[in-house]
Amino acid sequence: MATVARPAAERKLLAPVWHLITVLLILLGQTAYGWYRLQITSSPMFRANGDPQGMVRACAKGLVIEWLVLFCVWAGVRWQGGRMSDLTGQRWKNWKQIAGDLLIAFVFWSLWSGSAELLWWLIGRPRTGGAGGYHFPPVGTLAVTSWLALAATAGFCEEVVYRGYLQKQFHRLTGSAVFALLAQALLFGIGHVYQGYRPVIVITVLGLEYGLLAYWRRNLRSTMLSHGWSDMVSGYFKYLWGW
């Protein structure tokens, strides 16, 4: 029986296996740190509610971590001779692509929000207004600006790390798109353990949805837009609008 070989570009890893292991260890350390933050900020002695300075500090730490992890991923791809576009896909070429991705992002965000609400209904939404040093809604101009900056950064950095790098690496390493989708979604979920245990379940499912969109679109433009916007809404705008 004749077989069709996959193109070499689809078989080649984005970075060496040792780099993938390094990234996984970094994410494991990030998860352990997030679990530690959850224990500390869950203590009755921790006073984060309504603390603008505490929110700004938490956002600043989050920004540093997001960009450091992204730099580690990008460095491995560069080591292999790759480019950022190997992770993100093609850039916008015209206004029609921009409009199309904005529409897809909005529709996806609507479906994303609906599935999240269904999951919260099934497992129960946590009553706390914050976790891991964050408190919602942020209070004060600096805290609000810091959160919006972190949300936009997460929309870019986390999509590159989980959907642009891990999903593609797992797919090329194992040859299984299903395994790649599930693995990156699970890692994405447990990476948010600082929010609590029930949020990990919801975020894992949402990570799977992000992965499906990225797999379908063959780029991260729509997922980045949707991810960044959803974080902005869930952390600030929904309170501003009284949702």
C-alpha positions in Angstrom: 0.0 0.0 0.0 1.4 3.4 -1.0 1.9 6.0 1.7 2.2 9.7 1.5 5.1 11.1 3.5 4.5 14.3 5.4 6.5 17.3 4.3 9.8 17.7 6.1 8.7 21.0 7.6 5.8 19.3 9.3 8.0 16.5 10.7 10.9 18.6 11.9 10.7 19.6 15.6 10.6 23.3 16.4 13.4 22.8 18.9 15.5 19.9 20.2 14.0 17.4 22.6 16.2 18.7 25.4 14.7 22.1 24.9 11.2 20.7 25.1 12.1 19.0 28.4 13.6 22.2 29.7 10.4 24.1 28.9 8.3 21.5 30.6 10.6 21.7 33.7 10.2 25.5 33.7 6.4 25.2 33.5 6.5 22.6 36.3 8.4 25.1 38.4 5.9 27.8 37.5 3.1 25.5 38.5 4.8 24.7 41.9 5.2 28.4 42.5 1.6 29.0 41.6 0.5 26.3 44.1 2.7 28.0 46.7 1.1 31.4 46.0 -2.4 29.8 46.3 -1.5 28.4 49.8 -0.1 31.8 51.0 -2.9 34.0 49.6 -5.6 31.6 50.9 -4.4 32.2 54.4 -6.6 34.4 56.6 -3.5 36.4 57.4 -3.1 37.4 53.8 -4.9 40.7 53.1 -5.1 41.1 49.3 -8.7 42.3 49.0 -8.9 45.8 47.7 -5.1 46.3 47.9 -4.1 48.1 44.7 -0.4 47.9 45.5 -0.6 44.1 46.0 -2.4 43.8 42.7 0.2 45.9 40.9 3.0 43.7 42.4 1.2 40.5 41.4 0.8 41.8 37.9 4.4 42.9 37.6 5.6 39.4 38.7 3.2 37.9 36.2 4.5 40.1 33.4 8.1 39.1 34.1 7.2 35.4 34.2 5.2 35.5 31.0 8.0 37.1 29.0 10.8 35.0 30.5 9.0 31.8 29.5 8.3 33.1 26.1 12.0 34.1 25.7 13.0 30.6 26.6 10.7 29.1 24.0 11.8 31.6 21.3 15.5 30.9 22.1 15.1 27.2 21.5 13.3 27.8 18.2 16.1 30.2 17.1 18.6 27.6 18.2 17.0 25.3 15.6 17.1 28.0 13.0 13.4 28.8 13.2 11.5 32.1 13.4 8.7 33.5 15.5 6.4 33.0 12.6 7.0 29.2 13.0 5.1 29.6 16.3 2.5 32.2 15.5 1.8 31.5 11.8 1.5 34.2 9.1 1.0 37.8 10.0 -1.9 39.9 8.7 -1.5 40.9 5.1 -4.6 43.1 4.6 -7.6 44.5 6.4 -9.8 41.6 5.3 -7.7 39.2 7.3 -7.8 41.5 10.3 -11.6 41.8 10.1 -11.9 38.1 9.6 -9.8 37.3 12.6 -11.7 39.8 14.7 -15.0 38.2 13.8 -13.7 34.7 14.4 -12.2 35.8 17.8 -15.6 37.4 18.8 -17.6 34.3 17.8 -15.1 32.0 19.5 -15.1 34.2 22.7 -18.9 34.0 22.8 -18.8 30.2 22.6 -15.8 30.1 25.0 -17.8 32.1 27.5 -20.8 29.9 27.2 -18.8 26.7 27.7 -17.1 28.3 30.7 -20.4 29.2 32.3 -21.7 25.7 31.8 -18.7 24.3 33.5 -19.0 26.7 36.4 -22.6 25.7 36.7 -21.6 22.0 36.8 -18.7 22.2 39.3 -19.6 25.4 41.2 -17.9 28.8 40.9 -15.5 29.8 43.7 -16.8 32.6 45.9 -13.5 34.3 46.3 -12.8 37.5 44.4 -9.1 36.8 44.0 -6.3 34.2 44.3 -2.6 34.0 44.0 -2.1 37.6 44.9 -4.6 38.9 42.3 -7.9 40.5 43.4 -10.8 41.3 41.1 -11.8 43.8 40.2 -8.6 45.8 40.3 -8.9 49.1 42.1 -7.2 52.3 41.0 -5.7 53.5 37.7 -2.4 51.8 38.1 -3.9 48.4 39.2 -6.4 48.5 36.3 -3.7 49.4 33.8 -1.4 46.7 35.2 -4.1 44.0 34.9 -5.0 45.0 31.3 -1.3 44.9 30.4 -1.0 41.5 31.9 -4.1 40.2 30.1 -2.8 41.4 26.7 0.6 39.9 27.5 -1.0 36.6 28.5 -3.0 36.6 25.2 0.2 36.8 23.3 2.8 34.9 25.4 0.6 32.0 26.5 -0.7 31.3 23.1 2.8 31.2 21.7 4.0 28.9 24.5 1.1 26.5 24.6 -0.5 26.5 21.2 2.4 27.8 19.1 5.1 25.7 20.7 3.9 22.9 22.9 1.0 21.8 20.7 3.2 21.7 17.6 6.1 20.1 19.3 3.9 17.3 20.8 2.3 16.8 17.4 5.5 16.5 15.5 7.1 14.4 18.2 4.3 11.9 18.5 2.5 12.3 15.2 -0.8 12.5 17.1 -2.8 15.7 16.9 -5.2 14.4 19.6 -2.3 13.8 22.0 -0.9 17.2 21.3 -4.2 19.0 21.9 -4.9 17.1 25.2 -1.3 17.5 26.5 -1.1 21.2 25.9 -4.6 21.8 27.4 -3.7 19.9 30.5 -0.4 21.8 31.0 -2.3 25.0 30.4 -4.8 24.1 33.0 -2.5 23.1 35.8 -0.3 26.1 35.0 -3.2 28.2 36.4 -3.3 26.3 39.7 -2.8 29.6 41.6 -6.4 30.3 40.8 -7.6 27.2 42.7 -8.4 23.6 41.9 -11.8 24.0 40.3 -10.6 26.8 37.9 -7.9 24.3 36.7 -10.7 22.1 35.3 -12.4 25.0 33.5 -9.1 26.4 32.1 -8.0 22.9 30.9 -11.2 22.6 28.8 -10.8 26.2 27.5 -7.2 25.4 26.6 -8.5 22.5 24.6 -10.9 24.9 22.8 -8.0 27.3 22.1 -6.0 24.4 20.7 -8.8 23.4 18.4 -9.1 26.9 17.0 -5.3 27.2 16.5 -5.3 23.8 14.8 -8.1 24.8 12.5 -6.7 28.3 11.6 -3.1 27.2 11.3 -2.1 30.5 13.1 -2.6 32.2 16.5 -4.1 35.5 15.4 -7.7 34.7 16.5 -6.7 32.8 19.6 -4.4 35.7 20.8 -7.2 38.2 20.3 -9.8 36.1 22.0 -7.5 35.1 24.9 -6.4 38.6 25.6 -9.9 40.0 25.4 -11.4 37.3 27.6 -8.8 37.9 30.4 -9.6 41.6 30.2 -13.3 41.0 30.5 -13.1 38.4 33.2 -10.7 40.4 35.4 -12.1 43.9 34.9 -14.7 44.8 32.3 -17.4 42.5 33.5 -17.3 44.3 36.9 -17.3 47.7 35.1 -20.3 46.7 33.1 -22.1 45.0 36.0 -22.2 41.5 34.5 
